[in-house]
């Protein structure tokens, strides 16, 4: 994960909110996928192509929104708000550099980048294990929440 700075003008309510930015890599598939102790797991192969998320946190907001069709990302942010106590957000913008629906882990990258951006906007940290557990509640996910190669139970959210 890398924190990056972006112009705030792309978020509609940037003047009334804290802004967080983060990126998460996509994958080119798995180096390993199978069972370990009867638990489905994989090792993702991260690539040098990233999803970038910009998140605005506004305490007066009651729900997440985006002009983009990113229902999984919005669901992950809502889980982070309810399960981890992060402040409610107002808006999220994803700059995807990953092809959609082609096995590059774009959903995982979008969700992860948005979750880390939320933590950044809230002035808090987010443990990769917590981010992974949130994401797998939405769908099985890659292990790119963790730095380096990680053996990851992509359905249970454990490494």
C-alpha positions in Angstrom: 0.0 0.0 0.0 1.2 3.5 -0.8 -0.2 6.8 0.4 -0.3 9.3 -2.4 -1.5 12.9 -2.7 -4.1 14.0 -5.2 -5.8 17.2 -6.0 -9.0 17.5 -3.9 -11.1 19.0 -6.6 -12.4 15.6 -7.7 -14.4 15.2 -4.5 -17.5 17.2 -4.3 -17.4 18.0 -0.6 -13.6 18.3 -0.1 -14.0 21.6 1.7 -16.0 20.1 4.5 -14.3 16.8 4.9 -11.0 15.1 5.7 -9.5 13.4 2.6 -7.5 10.2 2.5 -5.7 8.7 -0.5 -4.3 5.2 -0.9 -3.4 2.7 -3.6 -3.4 -1.1 -3.7 -1.9 -3.3 -6.4 -3.8 -5.6 -8.7 -2.7 -9.2 -9.5 -1.9 -11.2 -12.5 -3.4 -14.3 -10.9 -2.1 -16.7 -8.3 1.3 -18.3 -7.8 -0.5 -20.9 -5.8 -4.1 -21.8 -5.2 -5.3 -24.9 -3.4 -6.0 -26.3 0.0 -3.9 -26.2 3.1 -5.3 -28.1 6.1 -8.6 -28.3 4.2 -8.7 -24.5 4.0 -8.9 -22.9 0.5 -6.0 -20.5 0.1 -3.9 -18.7 -2.4 -0.7 -16.7 -3.0 -1.5 -13.7 -5.3 1.1 -12.3 -7.7 0.9 -8.5 -7.3 1.7 -6.4 -10.3 2.8 -2.8 -10.8 -0.7 -1.6 -11.7 -2.8 0.0 -8.9 -6.2 1.1 -8.0 -6.2 4.5 -6.3 -8.9 5.6 -4.0 -9.7 9.1 -2.6 -12.1 9.1 0.3 -13.8 12.1 1.9 -14.9 11.6 5.5 -17.7 14.0 6.7 -19.1 13.4 10.2 -22.4 14.8 9.1 -22.8 12.2 6.3 -25.0 9.2 6.9 -24.0 7.0 3.9 -21.3 6.5 1.3 -21.8 7.5 -2.2 -19.9 7.6 -5.5 -20.6 8.6 -9.1 -19.1 5.3 -10.1 -20.6 1.8 -10.1 -18.6 0.4 -7.2 -21.1 -1.4 -5.0 -18.5 -3.8 -3.5 -16.3 -0.8 -2.4 -19.2 1.1 -1.0 -20.2 -2.1 1.0 -16.7 -2.5 2.3 -16.6 1.1 3.5 -20.0 0.7 5.2 -18.7 -2.4 7.0 -15.6 -0.5 8.1 -17.9 2.3 9.5 -20.1 -0.2 11.4 -17.6 -2.9 12.5 -14.4 -0.9 13.1 -15.9 2.4 14.2 -14.5 4.5 11.5 -16.4 7.7 10.9 -19.1 7.8 8.4 -18.0 8.9 5.0 -19.5 11.0 2.3 -17.8 10.1 -1.0 -15.3 7.8 -2.6 -13.6 8.1 -6.0 -11.6 5.2 -7.6 -9.0 5.8 -10.3 -8.8 2.3 -11.6 -5.8 1.3 -13.8 -6.8 -2.4 -13.8 -9.0 -4.0 -16.4 -12.4 -5.0 -14.9 -13.6 -8.6 -14.9 -10.4 -10.0 -16.3 -8.8 -11.6 -13.2 -6.5 -8.7 -12.2 -8.0 -8.4 -8.7 -9.6 -5.1 -9.5 -12.4 -5.5 -6.9 -9.9 -6.3 -4.1 -7.7 -3.4 -5.2 -10.6 -1.0 -5.2 -11.9 -2.2 -1.8 -8.5 -2.2 -0.2 -7.4 1.2 -1.5 -10.7 2.7 -0.3 -10.4 1.1 3.1 -6.8 2.3 3.6 -7.9 5.8 2.3 -10.7 5.8 4.8 -8.2 5.1 7.7 -5.9 7.8 6.3 -8.8 10.3 6.2 -9.8 9.4 9.7 -6.3 9.9 11.0 -6.2 6.2 12.0 -4.4 3.1 10.9 -5.9 0.0 9.5 -4.3 -3.4 10.0 -4.1 -5.4 6.8 -5.8 -8.4 8.5 -8.8 -6.2 9.4 -9.0 -4.8 5.9 -8.8 -8.4 4.5 -11.6 -9.6 6.9 -13.8 -6.8 5.8 -13.3 -7.5 2.1 -14.0 -11.2 2.3 -17.4 -10.4 3.8 -18.2 -8.9 0.4 -16.4 -11.5 -1.8 -13.4 -13.8 -1.8 -10.4 -11.6 -2.2 -6.7 -11.6 -3.0 -4.0 -11.2 -0.4 -2.7 -7.9 -1.7 -3.8 -6.2 1.5 -0.5 -7.5 2.9 2.9 -6.4 1.6 4.9 -9.0 -0.2 3.8 -12.5 -1.1 1.3 -13.9 1.4 -0.4 -17.2 1.8 -4.0 -16.1 2.3 -7.3 -17.9 3.0 -9.2 -15.9 0.4 -12.7 -16.9 1.7 -12.0 -16.7 5.5 -9.8 -13.6 5.4 -6.9 -15.2 7.3 -3.3 -15.6 6.5 
